[in-house]
Amino acid sequence: MPDPFTFDLVSPEKLLLSENVEMVVVPGVEGDFGVLIGHSPLISELRPGVIDTYTDNKVEERIFVAGGFAEVTGERCTVLAEEAMPVEDIDAAKAETRIAVAREALVEANNDLTRAKAQAALAVGEAMVAACVTSA
Amino acid sequence: MPSLKDLRMRIDSVKSTQKITSAMKMVAAAKLRRAQEQAEAARPYAVRMERMLGSLAGSMTSSTGAPKLLAGTGKQDVHLLVMMTSDRGLCGAFNSSIVRDTRRMVAELKVDGKEVKILCVGRKGWAQVRREFAPMIVDLIEGVGRPRLSFDDAQGISNRVLEMFEAGEFDVCTLIYNRFKSVIAQIVTRQQLIPFAADELDAGENQADANSTNYDYEPDENEILEVLLPRNMSVQVYRSLLESNASEHGARMSAMDNATRNAGEMIDSLTLNYNRTRQAFITKELIEIISGAEAV
């Protein structure tokens, strides 16, 4: 069994989670990656998705993040999330409305900036729904 | 000499003013506590963001093609000042000290022949400068932080600034806000947002931290920086909003405390005056009666 290390999850408004875990799986932009103690230092951007923390070889917590950054050093892993909530708190109906709103915005978008924003919002909504489905 | 009735009325009016100021003081104290807690809660994110950015910027300085937000536009001709004041008054020198510093900065920049633009956050500061600086004021953002200051408020402001930057409307952006030192002391602070300048306070330890580890980047440094820099700007704005918010309540609390004390003093002196007048009146009546009786 691997040794535990410190995992911090912070949003701009507060420190959401700070505890010792054995492994975390983080959704990086270039694919999910698992972090164990002694991981080489890494800074990665995150895509919308679910962070899993493991203790005793079991999934301890599942937290949805709408993007952000992860900083990994040998003895800790820090995630700066844009928006975060436990998977069980996701409201599927709300996620669906987010997708609908984002689709509308995408249709109405008339320049690159607004289009990119709408696309990002759409990705967040879709990831939320996906998170709901896998947990159910 | 005022009549007894006039004095009584004045005492009553000062008393009711005192009730209002002491209530405002208590409200400000409660809000201050909440604002401080919020500022406390936001610290971990800001600290870690700073650390990450410090290590990134450290590895970037050598290579060219750094994002504009970090390197600047290469010019320093147009300055944007973001002036953070409150929407409400009755908070002592809170707003005027910001306005005073803005005036000074505008004068300095003018001497150097720079163009200045001002973005006002909060009505009170805007009201003080709108005539004087009318052609420079870009916009007024009001109603920030109601009912509760959230990260979205900060993002709104920083997006606004970013849009202007992308459109090439300015080269350098500086925030002017009140930093919360204690309930009675707020420090007017200028903070450069664009191009990015690491906070002097934490820069030392960040540098040490950044040099000790060599990070891998995923995707590469440039792409991360491009997302991280605007993000960091929102965080900086959020932080200054929180500081400014706490300062406002602190300033209001001490201003209302003073007002309450002054009202108390005024009531004392008015009451003394009232009693003296009453005594004099009674004495006068007695003298009249006695001299009347003597005459008979």
Interface residues (C-beta under 8 A of the other chain):
Chain A: D8 V10 S11 P12 E13 K14 L15 G28 V29 E30 S40 P41 L42 I43 S44 E45 F69 E71 T73 T78 L80 E82 L113
Chain B: Q38 A41 A42 P44 Y45 A46 R48 M49 R51 M52 S55 L56 S150 F151 A154 E166 T213 N214 Y215 D216 Y217 E218 P219 E223 I224 V227 L228 R231 S234 V235 Y238
